């Protein structure tokens, strides 16, 4: 395949992706889109989440047209199997965007697609098993990078550029077809995926990107000349994706959290906690990915010794250690301490005893008042009534004066002097 054919395929992928993404963006941002019945998410959000299908269609259409025109020469079979496997993984990711699927099912489909690529590439059984494991691992590692606007798109673009350079240097330009269309397609999609993102790659675009990059690297390594250090150079291209996966697994292990439950503990999330903006996090991560990609491409081209790959690896380890020191999880909420009395056998009866003692005191005070009142009434002298008929006159025991007249009780207003004067006048 000549260089002009690769350039034409890349231009076609760029225009197709931009056109499809622009149409999807208009539909997603259309006002007054009714929600789905049953309380589901609005259709606009579903369209933004499945926006990666536009990049998949743009890249797949351009690559498929080039294969149909016979542009891949002898590598058409390997590239065709790679494109078919990536398409199957993307279709499964699209279904996962609309309705979440089990992780075991996704891993099984990815392993089957990777086996198809390995079988069509003609690798040995041992190398094929390693290639399948590598493709599945890198596919999921790149899929985890889709946690911020433009992050996975920028890192995938940088990685695809490194694979494109390695394919040209290795002397097999046919294997550069898919990396070239990926560079153009991801660049066109980045216009709509940059912060604030109008479209997202989602599981469809993320798994397609990771699978295509991992499988392309495996094919380029299998077709590399024996004198090149492809075994060390090409794995370095996935350094950032693997570093993010290691960061997540280590931090969740330390916090005793489930490794399968996604939370805000990735690279971009930690950078945001130290006041880095969303575009800044995407740029820093892309520059971070560019260091091992450039070093790996130079080592693959035999311009640097393989020992130079230790420099980006050491820098990556230091970066992961620094990111681990940034807190990723909120501390658990603690309730204020209670001042309740200790729970003992007598604690349940304490309130009832207190209530009983207060009632007893009230009853004692009332009894004392009644006793004082009775004593005061008993202190008045009482004499019998002479010549009084029953029911008439003063009652028996009423106090009388010296002349025999009954005493007048004091008025209600409490004036005893006036009452005594009135009694004297009567006598």
Buried (B, 14 or more C-beta within 10 A) or exposed (E): BEEEBBEBBBBBBBBBBBEBBBEBBEEBEEEEBEEEEEEEEEBBBBBBBBBBBBBBBBBBBBBBBBBEEEBBBEBBEBBBBBBBBBBBBBBBBBBBBEEEBEEEEBEEBBBEBBBBBBEBBEBEEEBBEBBBEBBBBBBBBBBBBBBBBBBBBBBBBBBBBBBBBBBBBBEBBBBBBBBBBBBBBBBBBBBBBBBEBBBBBBBBBBBBBBBBBBBBBBBBBBBBEEEBBBEBBBBBBBBBBBBBBBBBEBBBEEEEBEEEEEBEBBBBBBBBEEEBEBBBBBBBBBEBBBBBBBBBBBBBBBEBEBEEBEEBBEBBEEBBEEBBEBEBEEEEEEEEEEEEEEEEEEEEEEEEEEEEEEEEEEEEEEEEEEEEEEEEEEEEEEEEBEEBEEEEEEEEEBEBEEEEEBBBEEEEEEEEEEBEEEBEEEE
